[in-house]
Amino acid sequence: MSATHRLTAPAPGWTATTDVVVVGSGVAGLTVALNARKAGLRTMVVTKAMLDDGSTRWAQGGIAAALGEGDTPAQHLDDTLVAGAGICDEEAVRTLVTEGPDAVRRLIAVGAAFDRGTDGEILLTREGGHHRRRIAHAGGDATGAEISRALVEAVRSDPGVELIEHALVLDLLTDADGHAAGLTLHVMGEGQRDGVGAVRARAVVLATGGMGQVFSATTNPAVSTGDGVALALRAGAAVTDLEFVQFHPTVLWLGPEAEGQQPLVSEAVRGEGAHLVDAHGTRFMLGQHELAELAPRDIVAKAITRRMQEQGAEHMYLDGRHFGAEMWEQRFPTILASCRAHGIDPVTEPIPVTPAAHYASGGIRTDRHGRTSVPGLYACGEVACTGVHGANRLASNSLLEGLVFAERIAADLADRHHRDELPERAVDVAAARAARPVPLPAPESRAEIQRLMSRGAGVLRSAASMAGAAAGLALLAEQAHAHVAEEKPADPRVETWEVANLLLVSTALVAAAAQREETRGCHWREDFPERDDAHWRRHLITTLTASGDPVSTPEEQ
């Protein structure tokens, strides 16, 4: 099936060729690239900013795997299934927890240095939803930065991996059979690769990260504008479970007007014994869940939000004063510096915290080899939905999922390559031209999208709130169409392409969330407060109609 929609953009002015093009440079994308190279495939990595500017380097807590004495993959599986609230793909989870420990060891072999005790063993901590210490960390609370450093170094030192930085991916290219044949992209550079171009490839791997920028406040970097999910939808691929957006319970509160990327206060702080309290110093998580502050993230985020509503408060507090200065400085240096930069000293005062958009549990639907519904198009990391996370991601499973399923994609590509099933693909130029161009919203629409989504589809949702968000999003789309009709279209450039992607994924997210009439995991409906397994213990699969509207269909039970 060829794409029916594409972003309004100039025709490609240059072309490059490779075997595998990987979009994204986090743990998932770089792991695919390194392993595809080992298989003898020419590999190109395309990334939106600099190689280490994605979400991976912002991950503080760590990477979860059954590495400790007495821990087992079976116990890790059980904790993941509980957090996922009934709709995890159990076989995908089994793959994750079984292959995870060795994948982490291979990451160490690449050069990632995890924190170790005096005995030389990897130090492990706990986070929400885990019944055992199984979170490996680096630099105290700088795990993602260390993993990113090691992988970036390995990729940069491999002359067989071609890199294109400052490149926004636009749309998928396919051959006459509908198989992925490359992609179009816009490079903010000089020389031969400047402006819109095309990369022809035998396979395309999307590892573009999340979509947190659809909300006003998020832990995601500015580049997380849902580009991969939007591309996949326009290419005719299925996406799944977009309604399950995880809001991290403890994000540093910077005031009621704060927007954009907010500083994260890792769950590992609670794992080491910090308490959630209200302004009176009362620990409100006691009695809410057997794990109290270490309950799964959806439960903690809901409890914080509920307490804020009850007390008319703008935030709660995370109290780690009993840690003392030495522990803060050694175990959580990044968080300590971030708090102090904003005038808060965790050593002597509680940290004001509030939930903020953090992680997309849903994404492009894949199988356990990372294959999407479009042949030759793969996805891994946060942009993908492997079924591992279900309705709510278990803490620190994200880096592990990116690692494990990236290795599986590379193995699948290697297998296809050795069986001569990755021939060169001729781009179906006629189909690319026939795809309907998507009108581009004005760049200032970005703030309006974020306002609509935060108000209507944030932590707390209802039919009325989402109807308001859907109407506002539809109006922005109508305005973009009207500007085209009036021959006053927005200029095709990075800002307008990003807004078009945000508008599409926001519309798809709201459509799915409005349809799921229950509360499950991180999807919290005021008007349907109970979990409804009889009707909703299943996935919602979203695709685009011929007119470009997202439509969500419940998976057959």
N, C-alpha and C positions, 0 to 999 in steps of 0.2 A: 504494500500500500504506500503510495507516495503522499508527501505532505500536501495538505490542502490550504495551508495558511503559512505566511512568512512575514517577517518584519519588513516594513517599508525601509528600503536601503538601496544605495547605488549598486550597480553591477560590480562584481569583483574586478579589481584592477590588476591583480597579481595572483599567481597560483604556486602552491608548493605541494610536494608529493611525499608520502611516507607510507609505512605499512599500518601502523596504529597511531591514531591521534588521541591523546588523553587531555581532557579539558578539566583543569583544576590541579592544584599543587599542594594539597593537604596530605595527610597520611594515606588516604585511599589512592589518590591520583599518582603520587610518587612511588608508592609500592607497586602499582600496576606497571608503571614505566620501567622500573628497575628489573622486575621479573620478566616483562616482555622482551627486554634487551637480552637477558640471559638466554632466552629461547631463540635468539637470532633475528628478532623482528626489528626493523627500523622503527624507531619510536619518536614521536614529537609530543612535547608537553606545552599546552597553551594555557596561560594563566592570566587572570584579569588585572592583577597589579604586579607586585614583585613576587618572586617564587615563594617567599615565606609569609605572605600577607593574608592567608586564609584563616579559617576558624581554628585549625589544628593548634597553632601556636598560642591561642588564647585559653586552651584547655588547662585547667589548674590541677584538678584533683588527681587524675591518673588514668591508668588503663586496668580494667578488671580481668583477671584470669585466675584459675585455680592453681596457684603456684605454691601456696603455703602448706605446711605439714598438717595433715588431717583434712584438708579441703579436697573436694573432688568436682569434676565437671558436672556430676549429677546434682550436687548441692547448688552450684552456680545456675544450672538449668532451672531448678525449682524456684530460686529467687527471681529469675528473669520472668518466668511464667506468671508468678504472683503479681509482679509489678505491671505486666502487660495486660492484666485485667481480662483475661479470657480470650483474647484474639491474637495471641502470638502464633506463628507457624512453628509448631513444636520441633519439627525436623530441622528447620532453619536454626532454631536456638541450639539444638543438639550439635549441629555443625559448628556453630560459634564457640560453644563452651569446650567441645572436644578438640578442635583444631587450635583454639586460642593459646594455650600455654606454649606450644611449640612455635606459633607465630610470633609471640613475644620474644622467645629466645632467638629467633632469626632476626628480629628487630635489634636486639642487643648485639648480635653479630655484625650488623650493618654499622653499629657505632653508637647506639643510644645508651647513655649511661644513667641507670636508675640508682636511686639512693639505696645504700647498703649499710648494714650494721657492722659492728666491730668484728663479727664472725665472717663477714664477707657475703652473707645472705641478703637477698633483696628485702628491703623493709616494706611491709604491707600495712595498709590502714583500712578502715571501714568507711562506707558511705551509706546513704539511705537505701533501704531495701535489702541490703546484704546482711546475712546472718554470720558471716565470717570476715576476717581481715583478708581481702584478696585484691586490694587496689595498690598496684605498684606505682610509685611516684618518682619524680626527678626534680632536683633543685628545690626540694621542699614542696613548693606549690607551683612549679614551672614545668610540669610534665610535657605539655604540648610544645612548649618552646624547645625543649631538648629533643623531642622526637622530630620536630620540624628541622632543627639544626642538623641532626644526623642524616636524615633523608635528603635534604637539600645538598649537603656536602657530597653525599654519594652520587646524586644525580649530576651535579656540576662537574664531578671528576670523571664521569663516563662520557667519552667523546661520541658515543653512539646515540646519546639522547639529545635531540635537538630541542631548544627552548625558544618559546616566543612569549615574552612578558608584555604587560600592558595591552592585553588583547581581550576584547569582549566577544564571546561567541554569539553568533546571530541565529543561524538556522542549519538544520541538517540537510545534506545533499544525499540523494538516493540514486540507484541505477533503475533500469527499466523494470526490474523485478521487485522493486521496493526495498532492496537491501541497502543499508547505510554505505555511502560511498565517499563520505567526507563531510565538510561543513564550511559555512561561510563565517567570517569573523572580521572584526574591525581592530586594527592595530594602531595604537597611538605612538608612532615611531617616526623614523626618518629613513630615507633611502628606499630600497626595493620593497620592503614590507611596511607600507604606510597606508592607512585608510582601509577600505573594505577589500578583502581578498578571499581566496578559497584554498582550503587544504584538502587534497584528494587522498583518501586512505582506504584500506581494505576493511578496517573496523574502526568504530568510534566509541570511546569510553567517556562517559560523563561522570565527573567527580567534582561538581561545582559547588558543593556545600548546601547551605540552607537558605531560608527565606525570611529570616527574622526581621529584615528591614520593612516588611509589610506593617509592622507595628511601630508606634512612636518610641517606645522604650524596649531595648533588646540588648542581650549580651553579644549579639553577632556583630562582626565588623561591617563597615559600610558597603563592602562588596557583596554581601549576602542578600541579593535581590531576586532570588528565585529563578535565575536565568536558565538553569538546567531543566527544571520542571516545566517552565514555559516553552522552551525549545521542544521538549518531548511531546507536550500536548499539541503544539502546532504540527509536529511530525506525524501525528496519528497514534502515538503511544498511549498506553493506559497508565494512569497514576492511581495510587491507592491511599486511603486513610489520611487525606489532607487535613481533616478536621482535628487530628490529634497533634496539636502543637503544645509542647511542654513548656510551661512557665517555670523558670528556676525560682525556688522559693526565696532565696537570699541574694538579692542584688542590692548593692549599695544605693541607698536612697539619696538622691542629690537635689531634691526639691520638686515641687509640683510641676514645674515647667521643663524639667529635664527631658531631653529627647536624644535619639540616636543611640550609639553604643554606650552601655552603662557598665561600670566595673562589677565584676562577679566576685562574690564571697563564697569560695568553694564549699561544697558539701563536706569536704574533708575536715573543715573547721568543726562542724558538728560531729563528725566521725571521731575527732580527738577529744570531744567532751564539752563543746560550747553549748549553751542553752538558749532557746528562743524564749523571750519574755516580752510582756507588754510594758507600758510606761510605768506601771506600778511594781514591776519586777516579778510578776507572776508567770510561772512556767505553764503556758496554756496547752502544750502538747502532751502533758502527762494525762493519761486516761483517754486520749484520743486514739492511740494505737499502741500495740505492744512494744514497738520500737521507739515510741515517743518522737524525739527530734530526728531520728533516723528512719522514720516511716518513708515509704515511696514518695517521690516528689509531688505527685498530684495531691496526695493527702496533706502534705505539709503546706503546699501553696494554698489549698482551699482553707486550711485552718487559719493561716495568716490572714487571708482575705476576709474570712468570716469574723475574726476578731477585730480587724480594722473597721468593718461595717458596724459591729456591735458598739464599738467605742468611739466611732466617728474620727478615727485616727488615720493619718496618711501613711503610716509605716509601723512596723514592730521593731524589736531589737534583738540582736544576737550578742549574747554576753559571754565573752571569753577572757574576762579579766583575771580569772583564777589560773590561766596559763602562765602568767608572768612574762616579763620582757624577753628572757632568754629563749623560751619556746616560740614566741611570736617571731623573733628574729631568725631563728634557725629553721623552724618548720614552715612558717608562712611569710617569708620575706616579701614576696610579691604583693600579697594582700595587705600586709602591714604598710608598705610604701604607698600603695594606692589609697588606703584610708587616710594616712597622714597627709598625702597630697591634697586631700579634700577637707582637711581640718579636723579629722577624727583620729583619736589615738586609742586603738583597741586594748592597749595595755592598761589604760586607766578608765575607759568608759565603754559602754555597750555600743555596738555598731547599728545605726538605723538601716533596716532592710525592708525590701518589698519585692513581690514577685515581678518578673519581667520575662518577655518572650525569649526562649532559649534554644529550643531544639525541635525540629520537625520529625516526628516519629514516622509520618507517612512520606510518600515521595513517588518516584517512578517505579512502577511495579516490575520486579525482577524475579527470576527463579534463583536457585541456590548457586548458579554459576554466573550470576550478575547479568543474565540475558534479559532484555526487555521484550515487549511484544513486537517491536520493529527488528527484523533480522539484521544482525551486524551492529546493532546499537546496544551497548552495555551501560550499566550505571552502578556506582558503589559509593559508600560513604553516606553522608546525610541526605544527599539528593535522591537516594534510592529508598525503596521500601522492600526489604528482603523478607519481611514478616517477623524479624527478630524482636522488634520493640513492642509490637501490639499497640495497645491504647496508651502506653506510657513507658518510656525508656527507663530501664534500670541504670542507675548512676554508673558512669565510667564504662558502659558497654559500647559507647559510640566509637572511641578510638579502636577498640578491639574489633568491632564490626567492620570498620573501614579497612583494617589490616587483613582480617581473615578473608573477606569477600573480594578484596583486591587481588590477593594471591590466587583465589579461585578463578577470577576472570583471566589473569595471566596464564594460568594452567590451561584454561579452555582455549584461549587464543593459541597457545603453543601446540596443543593437540590438533586444532584445526589447521594450523600452519604445517605441521608434520604430515597431515593427511591430504595436503594440497587443497584444502577447503577455504583458503583465503586468497582467491585470485584477485587480480587488479579489477577495479570496478569502473565502468564508464558512467559518468554522471548523466542522468536523464535530464538534459537541458530543457526540453519542452515541458516536462512536468514541473521543473523549478520555476519556469516562467509563468506557468498556468496557476501556480499557487496564489491564493488571494492575499494581497498585501494588507497587513494590519495597520490601520491608522494610528499615528503616534500621538499620545496625549501631550499636553504642554508640560514642561519640566516641573512647574510649580504644583502640578497635580500630585506629586509624590507626598507632600505634607498632608494633603487632603485624604489620600488613600490611607495613610498611617493613622490619621485622626479617626476616620470611619471604622477602621479595623480595631483600633484600641477600644473604642467606645462600644462597638457592636459585636465583636467576635473575640474579645480578650479572655481573661480568666473565667469570667462569668458571662453566660450567654442565655438568650431566650429567643423565642420566635419573633417577638417584637424588635429586639435589639438587632437581630440579624436581618430582618426585613428592612430596617433603616439603613444598615450597611449596604445591603444589596441594591437598594434604590439609589444611594449615593454613588456607588461604583458604576451602576448602569448609566447614570447621568454623565459621568466623566467619559464613558465610552461613546455616548451619543454626541458629546461636545467634540470629541476627536473626529468622529465621522462628519459632523457638520462643518468643521474647519476644512476638511478635505473637499467637501462639496462646494464650499465657498472659495476654493483655491487659496486657502490660507493655512495649509498644513504646517504642523510643527516640523522643524528641521530634523532630518535623521542624524542623530549624534548620540553619544554615549548616554547623556542624561535622559533623552526621550526614549531610547531603547530600553533603558532600565525601568522607566516608569511604565512602559507598555508591558514589560514582564511582571512588574509588581501588580498592575491592574488585572492581568490575566490570572495569576496565581491567587490573588485575593478573591476574585470572583469565584474561582473554583473552590477555594477553601470555604467560603460562606455557603455556597450551594450544598456542599457535602455536610457541613455542620448543621444547616437548617433541616436537612433530611433526617439526620440521626437523632431521633426523638427519645433520648435517654441520657443519663449521666454515666459515663464510663471512662476510667483513666483520667487523662487530662482534658477530656471534653465534659464540661460541667454546664448542664442546662438547669436554670432556675425553674423552668416550667415542666421539666421532666426529671425530677431529682433522683429517681431510682434507676438502677441498672436493669435492663430488660433483655435477658438472655434469650427469651422465647422468640423475639423478633429481631434483635440486633447483635447477636453474637456472630457477627460476620463482617466482612469488609465492604466498603463502598468503593466502587471502581469508577473513576472519572475519565471521560474522554471529551473531545470537542465535536460538536455537531458540524454539519456542512456550513452553517452560517457563522461558526466560530464561537458558539456559546457552550460553556462547560455543562455537561450533564452527568449526574452520578447515579449509578445503578447498583443496588445491593447484590453482592455475590450470592449465588445459589447456596442454600444451606444443605 
